[in-house]
Amino acid sequence: MSNFNINWLAENFNQKSLVIFDIGCADLNDTVRMKNILTTSVFYAFECAEAWENSNMIKANQYNRNYIHKAVSDIDGEITFYPSLELDKET
């Protein structure tokens, strides 16, 4: 879980229907948390790291989230992806 301020999100955007892209969603936890607050918004979560693919597919189905196992880039085609070594100081 990241240090994303979910209270700020609720205070400023709770009554709005938005389309939100969570680029680099890692473990999908923030997407799940944000959708629980912004219930009328539509979320698209992207993550291309192989380590998260299976668990994110399961979690996306469980929580009815839009998960895309792809990267977003300004390059058309395949590129080399270098994932970070840690998520929120967790290896």
C-alpha positions in Angstrom: 0.0 0.0 0.0 1.3 3.4 -0.9 1.3 6.6 1.1 -1.5 8.0 -1.1 -3.8 10.3 1.0 -7.2 8.7 0.6 -8.8 11.3 2.9 -7.8 14.1 0.5 -9.3 12.2 -2.4 -12.6 11.7 -0.5 -12.7 15.4 0.5 -12.1 16.8 -3.0 -13.5 14.3 -5.5 -16.1 12.2 -3.7 -19.2 13.7 -5.5 -17.7 13.5 -9.0 -17.8 10.8 -11.6 -14.3 10.6 -13.1 -12.3 8.4 -15.4 -9.1 7.6 -13.6 -6.0 5.9 -14.9 -3.7 4.2 -12.3 -0.5 3.9 -14.3 1.9 1.6 -12.6 -0.6 0.2 -10.2 1.8 -2.4 -8.8 -0.3 -4.6 -6.4 -3.7 -2.9 -7.3 -4.3 -1.9 -3.7 -4.5 1.8 -4.3 -7.0 1.3 -7.1 -9.2 -0.8 -4.9 -9.0 1.8 -2.1 -9.7 4.7 -4.5 -12.7 3.0 -6.1 -14.2 2.3 -2.6 -14.2 6.1 -2.1 -15.0 7.3 -5.6 -17.8 4.8 -6.2 -19.2 6.4 -9.4 -15.9 6.8 -11.1 -14.4 4.4 -13.6 -10.9 3.2 -13.0 -8.4 1.6 -15.4 -5.3 0.2 -13.7 -2.1 -0.6 -15.7 0.8 -2.7 -14.6 3.3 -4.5 -16.8 5.5 -6.2 -14.2 5.1 -9.9 -14.5 5.4 -10.3 -10.7 1.9 -8.7 -10.3 0.0 -10.2 -13.2 -1.6 -13.3 -11.6 -2.5 -11.7 -8.3 -3.8 -8.5 -10.0 -6.0 -10.5 -12.3 -7.5 -12.3 -9.3 -7.9 -9.1 -7.4 -9.4 -7.2 -10.3 -12.0 -9.9 -10.7 -12.7 -10.1 -7.0 -13.2 -6.3 -6.7 -14.7 -5.7 -10.2 -11.8 -3.4 -11.4 -10.5 -2.8 -14.9 -6.9 -4.2 -14.9 -4.7 -4.0 -18.0 -1.4 -6.0 -17.9 0.3 -3.6 -20.3 2.6 -0.6 -20.1 1.8 2.9 -21.4 4.6 4.6 -23.4 5.2 7.1 -26.2 6.8 4.3 -28.2 4.7 2.0 -30.4 5.8 -1.7 -30.0 7.9 -3.5 -27.5 10.3 -1.8 -25.1 12.5 -2.9 -22.2 10.9 -2.5 -18.8 12.9 -2.0 -15.6 10.7 -2.5 -12.6 11.6 -0.8 -9.3 13.3 -2.9 -6.7 10.8 -2.0 -4.0 7.3 -0.9 -3.4 6.8 1.6 -0.6 10.2 0.5 0.9 9.1 -3.2 0.7 11.3 -5.5 -1.4 
